[in-house]
Amino acid sequence: MSDKNKFNEDELRRKIREQLEQKHSEKQKINQEASEEEAQAGQDAQKDESYFLEVYVRRNLQEEVYSRHAEFIKCGNHLDQVKWLTPLELEEEFEFFPYEYTRWEKFKNKFSLSKKIKIPDTPEIKQMIDDFRREIEEDAQERTARYKNHLKENQKQIHDDLEQKIFEEEQERFYKSKKGYYKYKNHIDEFAWMTRDEFDSQDEFTDRVFTPIEKLRRNVLFASIFIGLVAGIYFLNDYLTPESQKGYLVVELDDTNSSLYLNQNLAIGFTPGAPYLLEVGEYEVAVISSGYKTEPAFQVADIAVGDTTRISFKMLPLFGNMGIVRLNVPFNDATIYVDGAFKGTVQESKLLALEVGDHSITVKKENYIPVPQLHTFSLNAGDTIDLAFRLSPHKIKSVGNVGSSINVGLIEVNANVRDAQIILDGQRTGFATDYILQKIPFGQHIIRIEKEGYKIYPMEQVVKLSKNNRQAKVNFTVTSTSRKVNIFVQPKSAQIFIDGKEVGTGNFSGSLSLGSHTISFEDLTGYITPDAQSIDVREDGQSKYEFRYGTALDYRIKPGKVEPSPSFVQVSSGYIMTGVNFKANSSNGPDVVPNKIINENVWNMGFAFQYKNPPGNDAILIRFRTPADLNITKDIKLKLWLYDSKEKYPLILGSKAEYRIVLNNVIIADHIKPKYNVDQFAGDKYDEFSISQHLRAGTNVLIISVTADNARFLKFWKAEIH
């Protein structure tokens, strides 16, 4: 590939860095200009009330000029500020978003009859309008040109990428038609077409790039070789392996859902009436089918080489009074015996339909001992009995010197609780209740049982085996001395104490002795600690306990001061025009004035500014935080030290003194008249409101403002949330 057509990565990276530098500089310039405009606007507002007129004129001129240019989009933020931005500027803006109007809003705005502010017709005002118009026109032209240049640059980049793509496609099409050329790539994914000789004489391009058809051919070739090897091994193995001596067994049955067992092993793939291939030899054949009894119980079949042996069973349905036995055995391949007769494996016969009457069931598995060895029970019509066996791999240790099997007996050990460990003559047997100890030598023996967390009565029992008394039976009563409990608390950072001892943080899971226990918790800042509580742990009682801290709020707000800290409470001053839409504005919000009675500053709440129609209403916005796991156990109160000054607005005939409270965009109190006048300033003179039902987890927004009907100034000293 020639150097001319080679991809110039360094040049592209340089261009990208220049574009990023230019965008960054433009963004800083825009931000600097905006900051300078805001700073100048703030100074003008303090010097002259004409600031509001300038803002009004500038906004109208921006609407007029920018709306004529298709490159500009009208955008706003959550503070109702407006900016006109090009799509390029909007990509780098995270605060402002395009206005989206519905059809109804567009129609309403088009025919809106809202009253406009009358602009004085003076030479100074006209000059100001001309200057603003010229400034905005120049800004619009400059930003439009910048946006169009950006589009041209992007178009050039797109053109370059397209040209590179077309070149690569044509190159690949050309060399594919040339015999002996192959495509190779290097470690940075650059490609080159070369002959095999050219490839061998260089070391930059190392990997061959295969076309989809070449990949398919290679895969088919490898698959064919693999299949050939597998088939060769299979047939060679079959050829080298001598043919085994086999015959067939056909079992005739009326029930196609029956299971066939050969030497008490399940025959896989058996179908009644179809030949079943077997090695030559003698087999004990049994058939098991739920709801049927087979006659005979089993047959012996002798399979000869090449012969077919046929046998049949009678399937007799079980009628009359029946009951169900449901087995719980840990191994599915364990075999089942009912009244000494083989009844299949656990996998096939977990549910047994048996005739009413007395029965005995046991299970067997090689190298395992069933616990208990035998279940004996009486089955009534319609009963369903659950029986469980535990298969233990342990064998009982020999105790003493057993002279012969004639001089041994057995001891049956029972308890009202299962899995209590059995101890014989001070040695652990490895078995648990209920169980029958076998081959125990004649003589006197001491039986004990143990189970952690339980009390045993009696502690031990003595039995004596002899020729005349080969069987003995002992019974124990087991009562629990403790129980496992789970204790949870929210928040999870709280420490838990049981009977004055720390046991965990957030949760506790463990055994407690039966009886009464005291649960208590550590104190946490911002929470109400639950009272210490007593729980009664009983064997059949409650095992799960949950506790939650209450939410404790204690915030105090004054002009210029908040507690506990600004990280939990933030205060903004401003005004409200309509509804609950708060506008943050320190210069047009309530003034902070000193009060001689309390010798502290207070907010002077009235109209925000008198040059708007209707005038805005002074407001204080308080943001405060509550825990994410908000749990209100006690009523949360808002206290306001807000007083009627008796001082009317200028040129206002009304005499109302009212205020409003808004919490999380919900008006919780409206047209409230202060209880006290300005000459009654005191710590115990305040208005109080319940705010519990309007709180939410996380950040809460509280607004205190005068109402639109208010006509007198109010003095706002402080607020408390507690």
Sequence and secondary structure as in RCSB ss.txt:
>XXXX:A:sequence
MSDKNKFNEDELRRKIREQLEQKHSEKQKINQEASEEEAQAGQDAQKDESYFLEVYVRRNLQEEVYSRHAEFIKC
GNHLDQVKWLTPLELEEEFEFFPYEYTRWEKFKNKFSLSKKIKIPDTPEIKQMIDDFRREIEEDAQERTARYKNH
LKENQKQIHDDLEQKIFEEEQERFYKSKKGYYKYKNHIDEFAWMTRDEFDSQDEFTDRVFTPIEKLRRNVLFASI
FIGLVAGIYFLNDYLTPESQKGYLVVELDDTNSSLYLNQNLAIGFTPGAPYLLEVGEYEVAVISSGYKTEPAFQV
ADIAVGDTTRISFKMLPLFGNMGIVRLNVPFNDATIYVDGAFKGTVQESKLLALEVGDHSITVKKENYIPVPQLH
TFSLNAGDTIDLAFRLSPHKIKSVGNVGSSINVGLIEVNANVRDAQIILDGQRTGFATDYILQKIPFGQHIIRIE
KEGYKIYPMEQVVKLSKNNRQAKVNFTVTSTSRKVNIFVQPKSAQIFIDGKEVGTGNFSGSLSLGSHTISFEDLT
GYITPDAQSIDVREDGQSKYEFRYGTALDYRIKPGKVEPSPSFVQVSSGYIMTGVNFKANSSNGPDVVPNKIINE
NVWNMGFAFQYKNPPGNDAILIRFRTPADLNITKDIKLKLWLYDSKEKYPLILGSKAEYRIVLNNVIIADHIKPK
YNVDQFAGDKYDEFSISQHLRAGTNVLIISVTADNARFLKFWKAEIH
>XXXX:A:secstr
  TTTS  HHHHHHHHHHHHHHHHHHHHHHHHHHHHHHHHHHHHHHH THHHHHHHHHHHHHHHHHTT TT EEE
E TT  EEEE HHHHHT SS EE    HHHHHHHHT           HHHHHHHHHHHHHHHHHHHHHHHHHHHH
HHHHHHHHHHHHHHHHHHHHHHHHHHTSTT EEEE TT  EEEE HHHHHT SS  EEE  HHHHHHHHHHHHHH
HHHHHHHHHHHHHHHS    EEEEEEE S TT EEEETTEE TT  TTS EEEESEEEEEEEE TTEEEESS EE
EEE TT EEEEE EEEE  SSEEEEEEE S TT EEEETTEEEEETTT SEEEEESEEEEEEEE TT EEESS E
EEEE TT EEEEE EEE       S    GGGEEEEEEEESSTT EEEETTEEEEEESSEEEEEEESEEEEEEEE
 TTEEEESS EEEEE SS  EEEEEEEEEESEEEEEEEEESTT EEEETTEEEEESEEEEEEESEEEEEEE   T
TEE    EEEEE TTS  EEEEE EE   EEEETTEEES TTTEEEEEEEESSTT EEE TTTS EEEEETTTTE
EEEEESBS TTSSS  EEEEEEEEEE TT    S  EEEEEEEEEEEE TT       EEEEETTEEEEEEE  S
SBGGG  TT  EEEE GGG  SEEEEEEEEE TT  EEEEEEEEEE 
